[in-house]
Amino acid sequence: MRPLTVVQLLPALESGGVERSTLEIADALVRAGHRAVVVSAGGRLVPALEAMGARHVALDIGRKSPLSLRHVPALRRLFATERADIVHARSRVPAWLARFALRGGDARFVTTVHGLNSPSRYSAVMASGERVVCVSETVRAHVLRHYPWVDPARLRVIPRGIDPAAFPRAPLPDPAARAEAAALHPRLGGDGPLLLLPGRGTRLKGHADAIGLLARLRGQGSDARLWMPGALDPARARYREELEASARALGVAEALAITAPTAAMARAYAASDLVLQLSRKAEAFGRTVLEAVACGRPVAGWDHGGVGEQLAQWWPEGAVVPFDMGALAANVAGQLARGAAPAVTMPDTLRAMQEATLSLYAELAGQH
């Protein structure tokens, strides 16, 4: 296959799963001898992208405004001058702009459905690619249920992945990692189990459920502690205050650490005895389940959406009927009492995702 030029489009390159996947595919393209171009409004991940050998083009293509249509001529010129073989849109506004810019052009159009967006004519553009990448079977079912006009043959399930080398297996328990966590956040000290709930500061991540669980466990005599990295967000100060007030009312404030995101997530997993995944809204994938299992940590989570799908594959013991707090407490207490670590050797699911995506590009380019 001749070298391809692939242009990926997304709103910005700040942080998040969509952004991470964009960089992972750009890296795979460059390493395979192809050209990778990314169009976005920019952000803190641009230097990392360019260090891979990819090109970044700054255009504010994520703004939900009719003014965004002014970027269509620039995109059309870009696709022509770069001689794009594949245009891959990862978000709704960029996908609409790409569709307009591709009229009369030769590039093939790919979209990825990264989330379970509410069905609408606006969201339907993500199901309009010549190939539609679904990041899980949950997403594929969502697309087919809400957009019955989509030919199932155009859908490709390519799960997101992780590099197991970035999440090495740790002993359970890991006293050294726990001591590191307690040194940073003294409330995490003690001899009781440490629960970990990674996730940004939004109600959708289930922080209130985790605090309720902590209160139940401590009410049963456990010296359990809870760490919520990512829940501390300066832009959501009121939400943090709400969580702290709930913890005080339940009498668990001194056993709770609400912190900013940590770049050392593998060490955070190692410090914990059990990882929680309590999203109140069904997620498209559930990457933290893979990360935790790769590190040798048991997981407990609501059995719905992509999280339920990942639990069924990697750690069925952790699946809990959604929002049943009694069942969650019983499940977590039972897992902690057994002290069993997943015996799974996590495959390189990141490489599998990269190879499957490049194969899809080659498939489309071969039809050109």
Secondary structure, DSSP 8 states (H G I E B T S, - for coil): ----EEEEE-S--SSSHHHHHHHHHHHHHHHTT-EEEEEES--TTHHHHHHTT-EEEE------SGGGGGGHHHHHHHHHHTT-SEEEE-SHHHHHHHHHHHTT---EEEEEE-S----STTGGGGG-SSEEEESSHHHHHHHHHH-TTS-GGGEEE------GGGS----SS-HHHHHHHHHH-GGG-SSS-EEE----SSGGG-HHHHHHHHHHHHHTT---EEEEET---GGGHHHHHHHHHHHHHHT-GGGEEEE---S-HHHHHHH-SEEEE--SS--S--HHHHHHHHTT--EEEESSHHHHHHHHHH-GGGEE-TT-HHHHHHHHHHHHHHT---------HHHHHHHHHHHHHHHHHHT-
